Amino acid sequence: MKIICVGRNFSAHAKEMNADIPSVPMLFLKPDTALLREPDFYYPSFSNNIHFECELVIKIDKVGKHIDEKFAHKYYSSVSLGIDFTARDLQDECK
């Protein structure tokens, strides 16, 4: 499985983070371990600044390129909501 994310695609959030709004999508990957498979979640002890955001999750089942909008529904099977946790203090240190 490959988890592909799109960053800074919500202009208000990019402004809140003092980040430029890119002219092209900013894509990045997350490891499979980013998916919580157990019901419990614990905040890590190494961070004092955990932010969370609701995210749209789409399971894409077919490979494609330049798919016409009217055929897009044939390329995914599931749509869901997810929550993304970020240790902002750690993220800031890595910038």
N, CA, C and O atoms as a CHARMM CRD file, in Angstrom:
* protein
*
  380
    1    1 MET  N      0.85100  -1.17200   0.00000 PROA 1      0.00000
    2    1 MET  CA     0.00000   0.00000   0.00000 PROA 1      0.00000
    3    1 MET  C      0.89700   1.23600   0.00000 PROA 1      0.00000
    4    1 MET  O      1.96000   1.25100   0.62100 PROA 1      0.00000
    5    2 LYS  N      0.45300   2.25300  -0.69800 PROA 2      0.00000
    6    2 LYS  CA     1.17800   3.51700  -0.73300 PROA 2      0.00000
    7    2 LYS  C      0.23200   4.61500  -0.24100 PROA 2      0.00000
    8    2 LYS  O     -0.88500   4.74000  -0.74400 PROA 2      0.00000
    9    3 ILE  N      0.66500   5.39300   0.72000 PROA 3      0.00000
   10    3 ILE  CA    -0.14500   6.50200   1.22800 PROA 3      0.00000
   11    3 ILE  C      0.44800   7.78700   0.67100 PROA 3      0.00000
   12    3 ILE  O      1.54800   8.19600   1.04300 PROA 3      0.00000
   13    4 ILE  N     -0.30200   8.41500  -0.22600 PROA 4      0.00000
   14    4 ILE  CA     0.12800   9.66200  -0.86000 PROA 4      0.00000
   15    4 ILE  C     -0.70400  10.79100  -0.27400 PROA 4      0.00000
   16    4 ILE  O     -1.93200  10.71200  -0.24100 PROA 4      0.00000
   17    5 CYS  N     -0.04300  11.83000   0.18400 PROA 5      0.00000
   18    5 CYS  CA    -0.72700  12.95800   0.81800 PROA 5      0.00000
   19    5 CYS  C     -0.49800  14.22800   0.00700 PROA 5      0.00000
   20    5 CYS  O      0.51500  14.37500  -0.67700 PROA 5      0.00000
   21    6 VAL  N     -1.44700  15.12900   0.09800 PROA 6      0.00000
   22    6 VAL  CA    -1.32800  16.43200  -0.54900 PROA 6      0.00000
   23    6 VAL  C     -1.25300  17.47200   0.55700 PROA 6      0.00000
   24    6 VAL  O     -2.16000  17.57900   1.38200 PROA 6      0.00000
   25    7 GLY  N     -0.17800  18.23000   0.56800 PROA 7      0.00000
   26    7 GLY  CA     0.01400  19.24500   1.60400 PROA 7      0.00000
   27    7 GLY  C     -0.24300  20.65000   1.09500 PROA 7      0.00000
   28    7 GLY  O     -0.12300  20.93700  -0.09700 PROA 7      0.00000
   29    8 ARG  N     -0.59600  21.51000   2.02100 PROA 8      0.00000
   30    8 ARG  CA    -0.83900  22.93100   1.75200 PROA 8      0.00000
   31    8 ARG  C     -1.86900  23.15200   0.65000 PROA 8      0.00000
   32    8 ARG  O     -1.77000  24.12000  -0.10500 PROA 8      0.00000
   33    9 ASN  N     -2.85100  22.26900   0.55100 PROA 9      0.00000
   34    9 ASN  CA    -3.89400  22.43300  -0.45300 PROA 9      0.00000
   35    9 ASN  C     -5.09100  23.20900   0.09400 PROA 9      0.00000
   36    9 ASN  O     -6.06200  23.43300  -0.62800 PROA 9      0.00000
   37   10 PHE  N     -5.03200  23.61100   1.33800 PROA 10     0.00000
   38   10 PHE  CA    -6.08100  24.41800   1.95800 PROA 10     0.00000
   39   10 PHE  C     -5.43600  25.74800   2.31400 PROA 10     0.00000
   40   10 PHE  O     -4.68100  25.83900   3.28200 PROA 10     0.00000
   41   11 SER  N     -5.73200  26.77200   1.53600 PROA 11     0.00000
   42   11 SER  CA    -5.00000  28.04300   1.64300 PROA 11     0.00000
   43   11 SER  C     -5.07800  28.67600   3.03000 PROA 11     0.00000
   44   11 SER  O     -4.09500  29.25600   3.49100 PROA 11     0.00000
   45   12 ALA  N     -6.22100  28.57900   3.70300 PROA 12     0.00000
   46   12 ALA  CA    -6.34300  29.18900   5.03500 PROA 12     0.00000
   47   12 ALA  C     -5.38300  28.52200   6.02100 PROA 12     0.00000
   48   12 ALA  O     -4.78900  29.19000   6.86700 PROA 12     0.00000
   49   13 HSD  N     -5.23600  27.20500   5.90600 PROA 13     0.00000
   50   13 HSD  CA    -4.32300  26.49200   6.81000 PROA 13     0.00000
   51   13 HSD  C     -2.86900  26.82800   6.47800 PROA 13     0.00000
   52   13 HSD  O     -2.04700  26.97700   7.38200 PROA 13     0.00000
   53   14 ALA  N     -2.55300  26.94700   5.20800 PROA 14     0.00000
   54   14 ALA  CA    -1.18800  27.31500   4.81300 PROA 14     0.00000
   55   14 ALA  C     -0.83600  28.68700   5.38400 PROA 14     0.00000
   56   14 ALA  O      0.27200  28.89200   5.87900 PROA 14     0.00000
   57   15 LYS  N     -1.77400  29.61500   5.31500 PROA 15     0.00000
   58   15 LYS  CA    -1.53200  30.95900   5.87000 PROA 15     0.00000
   59   15 LYS  C     -1.35500  30.88900   7.38600 PROA 15     0.00000
   60   15 LYS  O     -0.49700  31.57000   7.94700 PROA 15     0.00000
   61   16 GLU  N     -2.16600  30.06500   8.04500 PROA 16     0.00000
   62   16 GLU  CA    -2.07200  29.89200   9.50000 PROA 16     0.00000
   63   16 GLU  C     -0.69200  29.36200   9.89400 PROA 16     0.00000
   64   16 GLU  O     -0.17700  29.69600  10.96100 PROA 16     0.00000
   65   17 MET  N     -0.09900  28.53900   9.03600 PROA 17     0.00000
   66   17 MET  CA     1.21300  27.94400   9.30100 PROA 17     0.00000
   67   17 MET  C      2.35500  28.83300   8.79100 PROA 17     0.00000
   68   17 MET  O      3.51900  28.43300   8.82500 PROA 17     0.00000
   69   18 ASN  N      2.01500  30.03700   8.31900 PROA 18     0.00000
   70   18 ASN  CA     3.01400  30.94700   7.73700 PROA 18     0.00000
   71   18 ASN  C      3.79000  30.27600   6.60800 PROA 18     0.00000
   72   18 ASN  O      5.00400  30.44500   6.49000 PROA 18     0.00000
   73   19 ALA  N      3.08300  29.51800   5.78700 PROA 19     0.00000
   74   19 ALA  CA     3.70000  28.80300   4.67200 PROA 19     0.00000
   75   19 ALA  C      3.17500  29.36200   3.35700 PROA 19     0.00000
   76   19 ALA  O      2.03000  29.80600   3.26500 PROA 19     0.00000
   77   20 ASP  N      4.02000  29.33300   2.35600 PROA 20     0.00000
   78   20 ASP  CA     3.59500  29.75700   1.02900 PROA 20     0.00000
   79   20 ASP  C      2.57700  28.76600   0.48200 PROA 20     0.00000
   80   20 ASP  O      2.60000  27.58100   0.81600 PROA 20     0.00000
   81   21 ILE  N      1.68800  29.26800  -0.36100 PROA 21     0.00000
   82   21 ILE  CA     0.72500  28.40400  -1.02900 PROA 21     0.00000
   83   21 ILE  C      1.35900  27.99600  -2.35700 PROA 21     0.00000
   84   21 ILE  O      1.58600  28.84900  -3.21500 PROA 21     0.00000
   85   22 PRO  N      1.64700  26.70700  -2.54000 PROA 22     0.00000
   86   22 PRO  CA     2.34000  26.28400  -3.75700 PROA 22     0.00000
   87   22 PRO  C      1.45900  26.40500  -4.99800 PROA 22     0.00000
   88   22 PRO  O      0.23500  26.29500  -4.91700 PROA 22     0.00000
   89   23 SER  N      2.09300  26.63200  -6.13900 PROA 23     0.00000
   90   23 SER  CA     1.34800  26.73900  -7.39800 PROA 23     0.00000
   91   23 SER  C      1.01800  25.35800  -7.96100 PROA 23     0.00000
   92   23 SER  O      0.11900  25.22600  -8.79200 PROA 23     0.00000
   93   24 VAL  N      1.73700  24.33200  -7.51400 PROA 24     0.00000
   94   24 VAL  CA     1.45000  22.94700  -7.90000 PROA 24     0.00000
   95   24 VAL  C      1.26900  22.13900  -6.61400 PROA 24     0.00000
   96   24 VAL  O      1.79800  22.52500  -5.57100 PROA 24     0.00000
   97   25 PRO  N      0.54000  21.03900  -6.66600 PROA 25     0.00000
   98   25 PRO  CA     0.31600  20.25100  -5.45100 PROA 25     0.00000
   99   25 PRO  C      1.63100  19.80000  -4.80700 PROA 25     0.00000
  100   25 PRO  O      2.56400  19.38600  -5.49600 PROA 25     0.00000
  101   26 MET  N      1.68700  19.88600  -3.48700 PROA 26     0.00000
  102   26 MET  CA     2.84500  19.41300  -2.73500 PROA 26     0.00000
  103   26 MET  C      2.51400  18.00400  -2.24400 PROA 26     0.00000
  104   26 MET  O      1.69700  17.83500  -1.33800 PROA 26     0.00000
  105   27 LEU  N      3.14200  17.00400  -2.83600 PROA 27     0.00000
  106   27 LEU  CA     2.85800  15.61300  -2.50500 PROA 27     0.00000
  107   27 LEU  C      3.93700  15.05900  -1.58700 PROA 27     0.00000
  108   27 LEU  O      5.11500  15.39000  -1.72100 PROA 27     0.00000
  109   28 PHE  N      3.52100  14.21400  -0.65800 PROA 28     0.00000
  110   28 PHE  CA     4.47400  13.52100   0.19900 PROA 28     0.00000
  111   28 PHE  C      3.88800  12.17000   0.58000 PROA 28     0.00000
  112   28 PHE  O      2.68300  11.94900   0.45800 PROA 28     0.00000
  113   29 LEU  N      4.74200  11.27400   1.04000 PROA 29     0.00000
  114   29 LEU  CA     4.32300   9.92100   1.39800 PROA 29     0.00000
  115   29 LEU  C      4.30900   9.73500   2.90400 PROA 29     0.00000
  116   29 LEU  O      5.04100  10.40200   3.63500 PROA 29     0.00000
  117   30 LYS  N      3.46400   8.81800   3.35600 PROA 30     0.00000
  118   30 LYS  CA     3.44900   8.40500   4.76100 PROA 30     0.00000
  119   30 LYS  C      3.60900   6.89100   4.79200 PROA 30     0.00000
  120   30 LYS  O      3.16700   6.20400   3.87100 PROA 30     0.00000
  121   31 PRO  N      4.23800   6.36200   5.84200 PROA 31     0.00000
  122   31 PRO  CA     4.39200   4.90000   5.93300 PROA 31     0.00000
  123   31 PRO  C      3.06800   4.23200   6.29100 PROA 31     0.00000
  124   31 PRO  O      2.15500   4.86800   6.81800 PROA 31     0.00000
  125   32 ASP  N      2.98600   2.93800   5.99100 PROA 32     0.00000
  126   32 ASP  CA     1.77900   2.16900   6.34600 PROA 32     0.00000
  127   32 ASP  C      1.46000   2.27000   7.83000 PROA 32     0.00000
  128   32 ASP  O      0.29600   2.18400   8.22200 PROA 32     0.00000
  129   33 THR  N      2.47700   2.45000   8.65300 PROA 33     0.00000
  130   33 THR  CA     2.26300   2.52900  10.10100 PROA 33     0.00000
  131   33 THR  C      1.51800   3.79800  10.50700 PROA 33     0.00000
  132   33 THR  O      1.14000   3.94900  11.66900 PROA 33     0.00000
  133   34 ALA  N      1.30400   4.71200   9.55700 PROA 34     0.00000
  134   34 ALA  CA     0.52900   5.91700   9.85300 PROA 34     0.00000
  135   34 ALA  C     -0.95300   5.59300  10.03100 PROA 34     0.00000
  136   34 ALA  O     -1.70400   6.39300  10.58800 PROA 34     0.00000
  137   35 LEU  N     -1.36900   4.42600   9.56100 PROA 35     0.00000
  138   35 LEU  CA    -2.76200   3.99900   9.73400 PROA 35     0.00000
  139   35 LEU  C     -2.90800   3.31000  11.08200 PROA 35     0.00000
  140   35 LEU  O     -2.17500   2.37000  11.39000 PROA 35     0.00000
  141   36 LEU  N     -3.84000   3.77400  11.86800 PROA 36     0.00000
  142   36 LEU  CA    -4.08700   3.19800  13.19300 PROA 36     0.00000
  143   36 LEU  C     -4.98400   1.97600  13.03300 PROA 36     0.00000
  144   36 LEU  O     -6.13000   2.09200  12.59900 PROA 36     0.00000
  145   37 ARG  N     -4.46900   0.82900  13.37800 PROA 37     0.00000
  146   37 ARG  CA    -5.22100  -0.41700  13.22300 PROA 37     0.00000
  147   37 ARG  C     -5.82100  -0.90300  14.53400 PROA 37     0.00000
  148   37 ARG  O     -6.64000  -1.82200  14.53800 PROA 37     0.00000
  149   38 GLU  N     -5.42900  -0.30600  15.62800 PROA 38     0.00000
  150   38 GLU  CA    -5.95900  -0.63400  16.94900 PROA 38     0.00000
  151   38 GLU  C     -6.82400   0.54200  17.41300 PROA 38     0.00000
  152   38 GLU  O     -6.62700   1.66600  16.95100 PROA 38     0.00000
  153   39 PRO  N     -7.76300   0.30600  18.30600 PROA 39     0.00000
  154   39 PRO  CA    -8.68400   1.37700  18.69800 PROA 39     0.00000
  155   39 PRO  C     -8.08400   2.47100  19.57700 PROA 39     0.00000
  156   39 PRO  O     -8.65500   3.55700  19.67000 PROA 39     0.00000
  157   40 ASP  N     -6.94600   2.21100  20.22500 PROA 40     0.00000
  158   40 ASP  CA    -6.40600   3.20600  21.15700 PROA 40     0.00000
  159   40 ASP  C     -5.29700   4.02500  20.51300 PROA 40     0.00000
  160   40 ASP  O     -4.51300   3.52400  19.70700 PROA 40     0.00000
  161   41 PHE  N     -5.25400   5.28700  20.88800 PROA 41     0.00000
  162   41 PHE  CA    -4.19000   6.18100  20.42200 PROA 41     0.00000
  163   41 PHE  C     -3.66000   6.92700  21.63600 PROA 41     0.00000
  164   41 PHE  O     -4.43700   7.40400  22.46300 PROA 41     0.00000
  165   42 TYR  N     -2.35500   7.02900  21.74400 PROA 42     0.00000
  166   42 TYR  CA    -1.73900   7.73900  22.85900 PROA 42     0.00000
  167   42 TYR  C     -0.87100   8.86300  22.31900 PROA 42     0.00000
  168   42 TYR  O     -0.12200   8.67700  21.36000 PROA 42     0.00000
  169   43 TYR  N     -0.97800  10.03900  22.94600 PROA 43     0.00000
  170   43 TYR  CA    -0.10100  11.14000  22.56500 PROA 43     0.00000
  171   43 TYR  C      1.33200  10.79200  22.95000 PROA 43     0.00000
  172   43 TYR  O      1.56300  10.26300  24.03700 PROA 43     0.00000
  173   44 PRO  N      2.29000  11.07800  22.08500 PROA 44     0.00000
  174   44 PRO  CA     3.68200  10.76100  22.41800 PROA 44     0.00000
  175   44 PRO  C      4.20900  11.65500  23.53400 PROA 44     0.00000
  176   44 PRO  O      3.82700  12.82000  23.64200 PROA 44     0.00000
  177   45 SER  N      5.08700  11.10000  24.36000 PROA 45     0.00000
  178   45 SER  CA     5.62700  11.85700  25.49300 PROA 45     0.00000
  179   45 SER  C      6.67700  12.88000  25.06400 PROA 45     0.00000
  180   45 SER  O      7.02000  13.76800  25.84300 PROA 45     0.00000
  181   46 PHE  N      7.19100  12.77000  23.84100 PROA 46     0.00000
  182   46 PHE  CA     8.25100  13.67200  23.38500 PROA 46     0.00000
  183   46 PHE  C      7.73000  14.97700  22.79000 PROA 46     0.00000
  184   46 PHE  O      8.52400  15.79600  22.32700 PROA 46     0.00000
  185   47 SER  N      6.41400  15.18800  22.79100 PROA 47     0.00000
  186   47 SER  CA     5.85200  16.41600  22.21800 PROA 47     0.00000
  187   47 SER  C      4.87200  17.06600  23.18400 PROA 47     0.00000
  188   47 SER  O      4.11200  16.38900  23.87800 PROA 47     0.00000
  189   48 ASN  N      4.90600  18.38000  23.21300 PROA 48     0.00000
  190   48 ASN  CA     3.95700  19.15800  24.01400 PROA 48     0.00000
  191   48 ASN  C      3.03300  19.99300  23.13600 PROA 48     0.00000
  192   48 ASN  O      2.31200  20.85800  23.63200 PROA 48     0.00000
  193   49 ASN  N      3.05700  19.73000  21.82500 PROA 49     0.00000
  194   49 ASN  CA     2.29500  20.56400  20.89800 PROA 49     0.00000
  195   49 ASN  C      1.73000  19.68900  19.77300 PROA 49     0.00000
  196   49 ASN  O      2.19600  19.74100  18.63500 PROA 49     0.00000
  197   50 ILE  N      0.72400  18.89300  20.11300 PROA 50     0.00000
  198   50 ILE  CA     0.09700  18.00200  19.13900 PROA 50     0.00000
  199   50 ILE  C     -1.08700  18.72200  18.49400 PROA 50     0.00000
  200   50 ILE  O     -2.00900  19.15600  19.18500 PROA 50     0.00000
  201   51 HSD  N     -1.05500  18.84500  17.17300 PROA 51     0.00000
  202   51 HSD  CA    -2.17400  19.40900  16.41700 PROA 51     0.00000
  203   51 HSD  C     -2.88600  18.26500  15.70300 PROA 51     0.00000
  204   51 HSD  O     -2.29100  17.22300  15.43000 PROA 51     0.00000
  205   52 PHE  N     -4.15400  18.47200  15.40800 PROA 52     0.00000
  206   52 PHE  CA    -4.90500  17.45500  14.68400 PROA 52     0.00000
  207   52 PHE  C     -5.78200  18.13000  13.64700 PROA 52     0.00000
  208   52 PHE  O     -6.25900  19.24900  13.83500 PROA 52     0.00000
  209   53 GLU  N     -5.97900  17.41800  12.55000 PROA 53     0.00000
  210   53 GLU  CA    -6.78900  17.92400  11.43900 PROA 53     0.00000
  211   53 GLU  C     -7.60800  16.77600  10.86800 PROA 53     0.00000
  212   53 GLU  O     -7.14600  15.63600  10.80700 PROA 53     0.00000
  213   54 CYS  N     -8.80300  17.08300  10.46100 PROA 54     0.00000
  214   54 CYS  CA    -9.63600  16.11600   9.76400 PROA 54     0.00000
  215   54 CYS  C     -9.17100  16.07500   8.30300 PROA 54     0.00000
  216   54 CYS  O     -8.91000  17.11700   7.70300 PROA 54     0.00000
  217   55 GLU  N     -9.07100  14.88600   7.74300 PROA 55     0.00000
  218   55 GLU  CA    -8.57500  14.71400   6.38100 PROA 55     0.00000
  219   55 GLU  C     -9.53700  13.85600   5.57200 PROA 55     0.00000
  220   55 GLU  O    -10.19000  12.96000   6.10900 PROA 55     0.00000
  221   56 LEU  N     -9.61700  14.13500   4.29000 PROA 56     0.00000
  222   56 LEU  CA   -10.36300  13.30200   3.35800 PROA 56     0.00000
  223   56 LEU  C     -9.45300  12.15200   2.93800 PROA 56     0.00000
  224   56 LEU  O     -8.30300  12.37500   2.56100 PROA 56     0.00000
  225   57 VAL  N     -9.96600  10.92400   3.00300 PROA 57     0.00000
  226   57 VAL  CA    -9.19500   9.73300   2.64600 PROA 57     0.00000
  227   57 VAL  C     -9.90100   9.05400   1.47700 PROA 57     0.00000
  228   57 VAL  O    -11.09800   8.77300   1.54400 PROA 57     0.00000
  229   58 ILE  N     -9.16100   8.79600   0.41800 PROA 58     0.00000
  230   58 ILE  CA    -9.72400   8.14500  -0.76700 PROA 58     0.00000
  231   58 ILE  C     -8.87300   6.92900  -1.09900 PROA 58     0.00000
  232   58 ILE  O     -7.65400   7.04000  -1.22800 PROA 58     0.00000
  233   59 LYS  N     -9.50500   5.77000  -1.23800 PROA 59     0.00000
  234   59 LYS  CA    -8.78400   4.55200  -1.62100 PROA 59     0.00000
  235   59 LYS  C     -8.84100   4.42800  -3.13800 PROA 59     0.00000
  236   59 LYS  O     -9.90400   4.20900  -3.71900 PROA 59     0.00000
  237   60 ILE  N     -7.67900   4.57200  -3.76700 PROA 60     0.00000
  238   60 ILE  CA    -7.58100   4.48600  -5.22500 PROA 60     0.00000
  239   60 ILE  C     -7.18000   3.06200  -5.57900 PROA 60     0.00000
  240   60 ILE  O     -6.19400   2.54000  -5.05900 PROA 60     0.00000
  241   61 ASP  N     -7.95400   2.43100  -6.47400 PROA 61     0.00000
  242   61 ASP  CA    -7.74500   1.02700  -6.80700 PROA 61     0.00000
  243   61 ASP  C     -7.10300   0.78900  -8.16800 PROA 61     0.00000
  244   61 ASP  O     -6.57000  -0.29200  -8.41900 PROA 61     0.00000
  245   62 LYS  N     -7.14600   1.77900  -9.04300 PROA 62     0.00000
  246   62 LYS  CA    -6.61000   1.59500 -10.39200 PROA 62     0.00000
  247   62 LYS  C     -5.57600   2.67400 -10.68200 PROA 62     0.00000
  248   62 LYS  O     -5.69400   3.81500 -10.23400 PROA 62     0.00000
  249   63 VAL  N     -4.57100   2.28500 -11.43800 PROA 63     0.00000
  250   63 VAL  CA    -3.56200   3.24600 -11.88200 PROA 63     0.00000
  251   63 VAL  C     -4.12100   3.98700 -13.08700 PROA 63     0.00000
  252   63 VAL  O     -4.74800   3.38100 -13.95700 PROA 63     0.00000
  253   64 GLY  N     -3.90000   5.27200 -13.14000 PROA 64     0.00000
  254   64 GLY  CA    -4.36800   6.05400 -14.27100 PROA 64     0.00000
  255   64 GLY  C     -3.61700   7.35900 -14.37700 PROA 64     0.00000
  256   64 GLY  O     -2.88500   7.75200 -13.46900 PROA 64     0.00000
  257   65 LYS  N     -3.80800   8.01800 -15.48600 PROA 65     0.00000
  258   65 LYS  CA    -3.13000   9.29000 -15.72500 PROA 65     0.00000
  259   65 LYS  C     -4.04400  10.14900 -16.58500 PROA 65     0.00000
  260   65 LYS  O     -4.59700   9.68200 -17.58100 PROA 65     0.00000
  261   66 HSD  N     -4.19600  11.39400 -16.19400 PROA 66     0.00000
  262   66 HSD  CA    -5.03500  12.34600 -16.94400 PROA 66     0.00000
  263   66 HSD  C     -6.44500  11.77800 -17.15700 PROA 66     0.00000
  264   66 HSD  O     -6.95800  11.76700 -18.27700 PROA 66     0.00000
  265   67 ILE  N     -7.05100  11.31400 -16.08200 PROA 67     0.00000
  266   67 ILE  CA    -8.38700  10.71200 -16.13400 PROA 67     0.00000
  267   67 ILE  C     -9.43300  11.81500 -16.26800 PROA 67     0.00000
  268   67 ILE  O     -9.42000  12.78500 -15.51000 PROA 67     0.00000
  269   68 ASP  N    -10.31900  11.66800 -17.21800 PROA 68     0.00000
  270   68 ASP  CA   -11.40500  12.62200 -17.39100 PROA 68     0.00000
  271   68 ASP  C    -12.31300  12.56700 -16.16300 PROA 68     0.00000
  272   68 ASP  O    -12.56400  11.49000 -15.62200 PROA 68     0.00000
  273   69 GLU  N    -12.79500  13.70300 -15.73200 PROA 69     0.00000
  274   69 GLU  CA   -13.61800  13.78800 -14.51800 PROA 69     0.00000
  275   69 GLU  C    -14.80000  12.82000 -14.54600 PROA 69     0.00000
  276   69 GLU  O    -15.15600  12.25600 -13.51100 PROA 69     0.00000
  277   70 LYS  N    -15.40700  12.62000 -15.70000 PROA 70     0.00000
  278   70 LYS  CA   -16.58700  11.74600 -15.76500 PROA 70     0.00000
  279   70 LYS  C    -16.24800  10.26700 -15.54900 PROA 70     0.00000
  280   70 LYS  O    -17.14400   9.45800 -15.31200 PROA 70     0.00000
  281   71 PHE  N    -14.95200   9.90800 -15.63000 PROA 71     0.00000
  282   71 PHE  CA   -14.53800   8.52500 -15.40100 PROA 71     0.00000
  283   71 PHE  C    -13.83200   8.33300 -14.06300 PROA 71     0.00000
  284   71 PHE  O    -13.45700   7.21000 -13.72500 PROA 71     0.00000
  285   72 ALA  N    -13.64500   9.38300 -13.30900 PROA 72     0.00000
  286   72 ALA  CA   -12.88100   9.31900 -12.05500 PROA 72     0.00000
  287   72 ALA  C    -13.46200   8.29700 -11.08100 PROA 72     0.00000
  288   72 ALA  O    -12.71200   7.62000 -10.37800 PROA 72     0.00000
  289   73 HSD  N    -14.77700   8.17700 -11.03300 PROA 73     0.00000
  290   73 HSD  CA   -15.41400   7.25600 -10.08000 PROA 73     0.00000
  291   73 HSD  C    -15.01700   5.79400 -10.29600 PROA 73     0.00000
  292   73 HSD  O    -15.19600   4.97200  -9.39700 PROA 73     0.00000
  293   74 LYS  N    -14.48900   5.46300 -11.45600 PROA 74     0.00000
  294   74 LYS  CA   -14.07000   4.09100 -11.74500 PROA 74     0.00000
  295   74 LYS  C    -12.69900   3.75900 -11.15900 PROA 74     0.00000
  296   74 LYS  O    -12.26600   2.60700 -11.20700 PROA 74     0.00000
  297   75 TYR  N    -12.01800   4.75600 -10.60900 PROA 75     0.00000
  298   75 TYR  CA   -10.64900   4.56600 -10.13800 PROA 75     0.00000
  299   75 TYR  C    -10.52500   4.49000  -8.61700 PROA 75     0.00000
  300   75 TYR  O     -9.43500   4.22800  -8.10800 PROA 75     0.00000
  301   76 TYR  N    -11.60500   4.70900  -7.88800 PROA 76     0.00000
  302   76 TYR  CA   -11.54200   4.60600  -6.42900 PROA 76     0.00000
  303   76 TYR  C    -12.72100   3.78000  -5.92500 PROA 76     0.00000
  304   76 TYR  O    -13.76000   3.68100  -6.57800 PROA 76     0.00000
  305   77 SER  N    -12.53000   3.18700  -4.73400 PROA 77     0.00000
  306   77 SER  CA   -13.58600   2.33000  -4.19300 PROA 77     0.00000
  307   77 SER  C    -14.13400   2.81700  -2.86400 PROA 77     0.00000
  308   77 SER  O    -15.24100   2.43800  -2.48100 PROA 77     0.00000
  309   78 SER  N    -13.38400   3.64900  -2.15100 PROA 78     0.00000
  310   78 SER  CA   -13.82600   4.07700  -0.82300 PROA 78     0.00000
  311   78 SER  C    -13.45300   5.52500  -0.56800 PROA 78     0.00000
  312   78 SER  O    -12.40900   6.01200  -1.00100 PROA 78     0.00000
  313   79 VAL  N    -14.33800   6.19100   0.14600 PROA 79     0.00000
  314   79 VAL  CA   -14.08600   7.55400   0.60600 PROA 79     0.00000
  315   79 VAL  C    -14.39000   7.56200   2.09600 PROA 79     0.00000
  316   79 VAL  O    -15.41100   7.02700   2.52800 PROA 79     0.00000
  317   80 SER  N    -13.51400   8.16300   2.87400 PROA 80     0.00000
  318   80 SER  CA   -13.68200   8.16400   4.32300 PROA 80     0.00000
  319   80 SER  C    -13.10300   9.44700   4.90600 PROA 80     0.00000
  320   80 SER  O    -12.55700  10.28500   4.18900 PROA 80     0.00000
  321   81 LEU  N    -13.23500   9.57800   6.20700 PROA 81     0.00000
  322   81 LEU  CA   -12.59700  10.67100   6.93600 PROA 81     0.00000
  323   81 LEU  C    -11.49800  10.09200   7.80300 PROA 81     0.00000
  324   81 LEU  O    -11.62600   8.99600   8.34700 PROA 81     0.00000
  325   82 GLY  N    -10.42600  10.83700   7.92000 PROA 82     0.00000
  326   82 GLY  CA    -9.32100  10.43400   8.77600 PROA 82     0.00000
  327   82 GLY  C     -8.93200  11.60000   9.65800 PROA 82     0.00000
  328   82 GLY  O     -9.39600  12.72300   9.45900 PROA 82     0.00000
  329   83 ILE  N     -8.08900  11.33700  10.62000 PROA 83     0.00000
  330   83 ILE  CA    -7.57200  12.41700  11.45700 PROA 83     0.00000
  331   83 ILE  C     -6.05100  12.32900  11.41600 PROA 83     0.00000
  332   83 ILE  O     -5.46500  11.26100  11.58900 PROA 83     0.00000
  333   84 ASP  N     -5.44100  13.46500  11.18700 PROA 84     0.00000
  334   84 ASP  CA    -3.98700  13.55100  11.06400 PROA 84     0.00000
  335   84 ASP  C     -3.44400  14.25100  12.29800 PROA 84     0.00000
  336   84 ASP  O     -3.80600  15.39400  12.57700 PROA 84     0.00000
  337   85 PHE  N     -2.57900  13.57100  13.03700 PROA 85     0.00000
  338   85 PHE  CA    -1.92800  14.16100  14.20900 PROA 85     0.00000
  339   85 PHE  C     -0.51500  14.57700  13.81600 PROA 85     0.00000
  340   85 PHE  O      0.19600  13.82200  13.15300 PROA 85     0.00000
  341   86 THR  N     -0.11200  15.76700  14.22200 PROA 86     0.00000
  342   86 THR  CA     1.23600  16.26200  13.93500 PROA 86     0.00000
  343   86 THR  C      1.84100  16.84500  15.19900 PROA 86     0.00000
  344   86 THR  O      1.21500  17.65100  15.88800 PROA 86     0.00000
  345   87 ALA  N      3.05900  16.43200  15.49700 PROA 87     0.00000
  346   87 ALA  CA     3.81900  17.02500  16.60500 PROA 87     0.00000
  347   87 ALA  C      4.46700  18.29400  16.05300 PROA 87     0.00000
  348   87 ALA  O      5.56800  18.25000  15.50600 PROA 87     0.00000
  349   88 ARG  N      3.77600  19.41700  16.20100 PROA 88     0.00000
  350   88 ARG  CA     4.24100  20.67100  15.58600 PROA 88     0.00000
  351   88 ARG  C      5.60000  21.10700  16.11800 PROA 88     0.00000
  352   88 ARG  O      6.40800  21.64700  15.36200 PROA 88     0.00000
  353   89 ASP  N      5.86800  20.88600  17.39700 PROA 89     0.00000
  354   89 ASP  CA     7.17100  21.28500  17.93400 PROA 89     0.00000
  355   89 ASP  C      8.29500  20.49500  17.26400 PROA 89     0.00000
  356   89 ASP  O      9.34200  21.05500  16.94000 PROA 89     0.00000
  357   90 LEU  N      8.08000  19.20500  17.05800 PROA 90     0.00000
  358   90 LEU  CA     9.07300  18.38400  16.37800 PROA 90     0.00000
  359   90 LEU  C      9.17900  18.77800  14.90400 PROA 90     0.00000
  360   90 LEU  O     10.27400  18.83200  14.34300 PROA 90     0.00000
  361   91 GLN  N      8.04000  19.04900  14.29000 PROA 91     0.00000
  362   91 GLN  CA     8.02600  19.47200  12.89100 PROA 91     0.00000
  363   91 GLN  C      8.81000  20.77200  12.71600 PROA 91     0.00000
  364   91 GLN  O      9.58300  20.91000  11.76800 PROA 91     0.00000
  365   92 ASP  N      8.61300  21.71700  13.62200 PROA 92     0.00000
  366   92 ASP  CA     9.33200  22.99600  13.54200 PROA 92     0.00000
  367   92 ASP  C     10.83700  22.80300  13.69200 PROA 92     0.00000
  368   92 ASP  O     11.61900  23.47800  13.02200 PROA 92     0.00000
  369   93 GLU  N     11.24800  21.88400  14.56900 PROA 93     0.00000
  370   93 GLU  CA    12.67800  21.60600  14.75100 PROA 93     0.00000
  371   93 GLU  C     13.30500  21.05500  13.47600 PROA 93     0.00000
  372   93 GLU  O     14.48000  21.30100  13.20400 PROA 93     0.00000
  373   94 CYS  N     12.52900  20.31500  12.69700 PROA 94     0.00000
  374   94 CYS  CA    13.05000  19.67600  11.48600 PROA 94     0.00000
  375   94 CYS  C     13.07000  20.61200  10.28000 PROA 94     0.00000
  376   94 CYS  O     13.64900  20.27100   9.24900 PROA 94     0.00000
  377   95 LYS  N     12.46000  21.75900  10.39100 PROA 95     0.00000
  378   95 LYS  CA    12.42900  22.69600   9.25300 PROA 95     0.00000
  379   95 LYS  C     13.74800  23.40100   9.09300 PROA 95     0.00000
  380   95 LYS  O     13.90400  24.22300   8.19000 PROA 95     0.00000
